[in-house]
Amino acid sequence: MSRRRRSVIFIVCLLLLALLICLDHSPVRRRWRRQPKNGEKLKACDFEKYHGKTFTIVKVVDGDTIDIDVPDGKYNHTRIRLWGIDTPETKKPGTPVMYFGPEATEFAKKLALGEQVTVYLDERNRTRDYYGRLLAYVQLPDKRFLNEALLTEGFAYADLRFRHSFYYKYQNLQASARRQKKGLWPDVKREQLPEWLKRKKPKLLSVRTP
């Protein structure tokens, strides 16, 4: 190998090394490193602030979404998306009011609006959804969970998109409501199901065990 070629290779290696050093100390790299820590910190803060604590429900947005009386960042209240269930939409932009959506919302209001409830987070999972809402199981004063009450009475679907600690229990609660023809189940048609549920195989709507 000629001296000139060796010199070129040496210079290229030095440039690559300099580039790697710059990237390692760049703001982008530092932000990338901090992301897991920030996620863990957020989860720890949410557990400290909400888990096992009692709050008052000040608003029922729809069947699976509520507000409690504690500030959350720039918001005056904390918005909770109930873990493990999906009720028919009533307020989603661009989506028509779905079959049994108003009934699910009214049922949640009767059970929970103005009540003091205890919030529980899922230790195995994240604490926030894509929209920044708190993901939680909400226990009513009578010790029932609002999540489960909506499923048991046929006002909600077991959300099969995301695994959580009560995934199979909620699936079985849904199957029981279907067998007993409660709530929406006697008359709901396939075209009235949520889009994600239409894509699921029929067997996923039956009883499952862990």
Summary of the structure (lengths in Angstrom):
residues: 210
radius of gyration: 24.2
end to end distance: 65.3
largest distance: 85.9
contacts: 592
relative contact order: 0.12
helix: 42%
strand: 18%
